[in-house]
Amino acid sequence: MDNNIYLIKDLAMMTGHSIHTLKFYLKIGLIKEVSRSPETGYRYFDDSTVQALSKIRDLRKKKKSIKDIMYELL
């Protein structure tokens, strides 16, 4: 199965979340990077992250709290 690889700026463009929000989600463990470049420190993400962000957006539209979303995704 081929997985596309994205940088955080790509995720922001594709999902409509701001980079600031994505970094917050990373910090609290709502999303995770799939790898990181040792040379540049860039984080890499895949299609599973895009799917998770779509679900997060749907749940936020339903007024779910971050805490509730964390329980739902984990």
Kinemage of the C-alpha trace (Angstrom):
@kinemage 1
@onewidth
@group {chain A} dominant
@subgroup {mainchain}
@vectorlist {calphas} color= white
{ca met a 1} P 0.000 0.000 0.000
{ca asp a 2} L 1.468 3.338 -1.030
{ca asn a 3} L 1.329 6.096 1.525
{ca asn a 4} L 1.897 9.689 0.535
{ca ile a 5} L 4.305 11.681 2.663
{ca tyr a 6} L 3.580 15.272 3.663
{ca leu a 7} L 5.297 18.132 5.433
{ca ile a 8} L 3.373 20.119 8.034
{ca lys a 9} L 2.787 22.948 5.527
{ca asp a 10} L 1.226 20.413 3.135
{ca leu a 11} L -1.104 19.194 5.881
{ca ala a 12} L -2.126 22.770 6.615
{ca met a 13} L -2.972 23.442 2.968
{ca met a 14} L -4.815 20.142 2.496
{ca thr a 15} L -6.851 20.167 5.703
{ca gly a 16} L -7.430 23.863 6.353
{ca his a 17} L -5.867 23.646 9.811
{ca ser a 18} L -3.262 26.280 10.614
{ca ile a 19} L 0.341 25.247 11.192
{ca his a 20} L -0.041 26.613 14.723
{ca thr a 21} L -3.005 24.285 15.339
{ca leu a 22} L -1.152 21.312 13.849
{ca lys a 23} L 1.832 21.957 16.127
{ca phe a 24} L -0.558 22.148 19.097
{ca tyr a 25} L -2.127 18.810 18.093
{ca leu a 26} L 1.385 17.322 17.860
{ca lys a 27} L 2.310 18.673 21.289
{ca ile a 28} L -0.738 17.149 22.981
{ca gly a 29} L -0.413 13.866 21.069
{ca leu a 30} L -3.575 14.159 18.959
{ca ile a 31} L -1.525 13.553 15.803
{ca lys a 32} L 1.918 12.037 15.409
{ca glu a 33} L 4.655 12.375 12.833
{ca val a 34} L 5.550 9.166 10.992
{ca ser a 35} L 9.203 10.142 10.750
{ca arg a 36} L 11.598 13.046 11.004
{ca ser a 37} L 14.566 14.047 8.889
{ca pro a 38} L 17.785 13.838 10.917
{ca glu a 39} L 19.396 16.471 8.670
{ca thr a 40} L 16.656 19.106 8.639
{ca gly a 41} L 14.461 18.164 11.594
{ca tyr a 42} L 11.414 18.290 9.300
{ca arg a 43} L 8.483 16.211 10.458
{ca tyr a 44} L 6.825 13.872 7.974
{ca phe a 45} L 3.206 12.774 7.989
{ca asp a 46} L 1.161 10.347 5.905
{ca asp a 47} L -2.415 9.745 4.772
{ca ser a 48} L -3.416 8.421 8.191
{ca thr a 49} L -2.688 11.886 9.603
{ca val a 50} L -4.852 13.487 6.922
{ca gln a 51} L -7.686 11.114 7.876
{ca ala a 52} L -7.247 11.858 11.584
{ca leu a 53} L -7.344 15.609 10.919
{ca ser a 54} L -10.536 15.195 8.909
{ca lys a 55} L -12.122 13.347 11.813
{ca ile a 56} L -10.876 15.981 14.275
{ca arg a 57} L -12.422 18.728 12.131
{ca asp a 58} L -15.772 16.885 12.017
{ca leu a 59} L -15.762 16.383 15.777
{ca arg a 60} L -14.849 20.034 16.417
{ca lys a 61} L -17.782 21.094 14.212
{ca lys a 62} L -19.971 18.998 16.523
{ca lys a 63} L -18.612 21.081 19.437
{ca lys a 64} L -16.611 18.192 20.898
{ca ser a 65} L -13.837 19.210 23.281
{ca ile a 66} L -10.198 18.385 22.619
{ca lys a 67} L -10.338 15.993 25.573
{ca asp a 68} L -13.354 14.157 24.095
{ca ile a 69} L -11.627 13.995 20.713
{ca met a 70} L -8.501 12.505 22.287
{ca tyr a 71} L -10.596 9.726 23.843
{ca glu a 72} L -12.393 9.113 20.546
{ca leu a 73} L -9.196 8.897 18.466
{ca leu a 74} L -7.141 6.802 20.870
